[in-house]
Amino acid sequence: MLTAKSRDGTLITLPEILTANMLALIKASAPYYCPCCATELVIKAGAMKIPHFAHKSNTSCHASSEPESPYHLLAKRQLFSWLKDHGYQAELEAYLPVIKKRADILVKSEEQTYAFEFQCSTISEAVFIERTESYKSLDITPIWILAEKNIKRVDAQEFRLSAFQWLFVTEVSAYPFLWTYCPERNQVFALKGITPFSPATVFAEMTAAPLQLLSPKHLIPRIHEQFPFITQWRYKRKSWCLHRAKTANLHNPFFLALYRHRLTAATLPIEVGIPVKGMTLIKTAAIEWQAWLYLDVLHKRELGQFVQLRTFLQSFQKRVAKGVITLRTLPLLKRDAFHPVYEYIAFLVQAGYLTETTAGCYKLTKEITIPQTMIEQEELEKMFYHEYKWMLEKNNIIYNEKA
């Protein structure tokens, strides 16, 4: 930690650079105590160490959840200085006795109080949620920032997010993003427009800005004016359809259902597995959860037959209950899990497959073709995206004021 209490209760924060003379003066005023558990601290400083306080004995401090690396200490100090330089009332390592938590940085503005948390190491989902809810119980808004070095980039616009990293995803007007920071480069990164293809694979745009050029007032990323991932989505979907069955468990409920319906992953209708808003809420790959809706609701229906909105919702709910569709844990988002289902139905209506006759009642008005060969599948795919590419792009754009 960087902050301690002196004998008279005064808080002291160690400077970033600590000369031998300064170190001697600070040590002369010892002892120092932990603001959280009140046990004695020692100063650790050296050529290879960022000056910091540490507990003198192996005491269990309830506010210290995990060890702090030099990378973490440096990031905290830089973010704290950045906030102070912009005139904010910021407190480094602020201890909140009511919830027995120590925020990395507590920031008070006229409108709101914020707890900035910079996270390098992996913590459990339960701990992340508990910290988040604890802050909210005090009407403090948590701002979680992930260490940039932990982000795994696959391609220019393709990334892999672990279950832990997904916890950091937040949104503005249904526009999902997460913040990362690199103290070594002193840069803030936004992974924005997060579009999940599967549980771990996402398409997104990563942008960067030097910390000193970014105002805390504008800590919202600029929003896409277009949806830029259609090409990557098409390629990924084709690859998934061709290869996913090779690694599937023999008892996988999804592939067993396809077999019972005399279908294969390679020849699923093109209308199954499209990007829609709100997909961040669903961990299961889009092609799978949309396929369940197709199999349960549309597969056996003929043109002219009717289907109710509640039938789609009941199908989704049933598959979630059975565990074949899995929802994500996103503590920083509060949205209806049915949102992507509504968006998928809205596309089917826009594209003319369904016509809403009365509120919540639809008529099947356009055939969803099941390709019989890979050649036919390829042709149908080309025709579908030629006709509906603009619609998919338009539906996935989020309009909002730019920061």
C-alpha positions, 0 to 999 in steps of 0.5 A: 500500500502507498498510504499509512497513518502516523502516530497522531493519525495523520495520513501519509502517502509515500512519494513516487521517488524516495531519496535516501534522505527522504527515506531516513526522515520518514523512517524517523517518524515511525511507527506507521499503522495500517488505516484499515486494521491499525497494525504496524507497517514497515516501509519497503523501498529500494532500487528495484522497488516502488516505495510502499508500506507493508504489514510488519507481520503476517497479519490478516487485514480484512481490507487487503484482498490480494498482494499488490505488484509494482505494476499495480502500485504504479498504476494506482499512483498514476491514476491518483495523480491524474485525478488530482491534476484535473481538480478532483477531490481524490483520496488514495487507498481510502478505507470505508469502515462501514463495508470494510473495504479499501478503494484504490482511489475514492473520488468525490464530485458534486454529483457522485462519489466514485471508487476507482479499482485497478485490477491486475490479478484475478479475483473470484466472481463472488469477490468482484460482485461483493465489492461492487455491491458493497460500493453501491450500498453506500451510493458509490459508483465503482469504476473497474479498470483492468490491467491492459497486459492481461488482454489477449488479442487474436487479430486486429479486431478479435480478442479473447476474454476470460470469464473474469475479464467479462466482469469488467464489461459495462455499457452506455446506451447498450454500447458495451465496452471495458477500460484497461490501463497500462502504467508502463506506457501511461495509456488508457485503452477502451475495448469498445463495441464488444460483440461476442461470437462465442463464450470467449471470442469477441469482436471489438475495437481497441483504442488508446489515449495518453492518460494526461490527454484524457479528461476524467469527465470524458471517461466514455469511449467514442461510439462507432458510427457503423458496425464494423464486424460483419466481414469477420462475423461471416468468416467466423460463422462459416468456420464454426459451422464447418469445424465445431462438430469435430470437437463436440462431445458425443452427448452435447445436447445441441448436436443431439438436437440437430441430429434428432431434427436431421440437421447438421451444424454445416447446413444450418439456415443462414438466418441462424447465427446473426449479430444482434444487440444485447448479445453480451448478456448470453454466454452461449454462442449466438449460433447455438442460442438462435438455433434453439429458438429456430428448432423449438419455434420455427423449424416445423412451422409452415408458411402462413402459420402463426407463432406467439411472442411468448412461445419464443420467450418460453423456449429461451427460458426453458433452454436457460433452465436446462443449462443449454443456454447460459447467461453471462454474469455481468455485475456492471450491467442491469439489463433484461436477459430477453433483450437479444431475443427481442432483437432477433425477432425484430430482425426476422420481422424486418427481413420479412420472415415474420409479420406481426398481425396483432401485438405479440402474434406473428405470421410466418410469411417467408421461408427459412431455407435449410441448405441441402449441400455445402454449395447451396449453403454457400450460395444462400449465405452470399444472397443473405448478406447481399440483401441484409448486410445493411440491415444487420449493420444498421441494427447493431449501430448505437446512436448516442452523443459522442464523448 
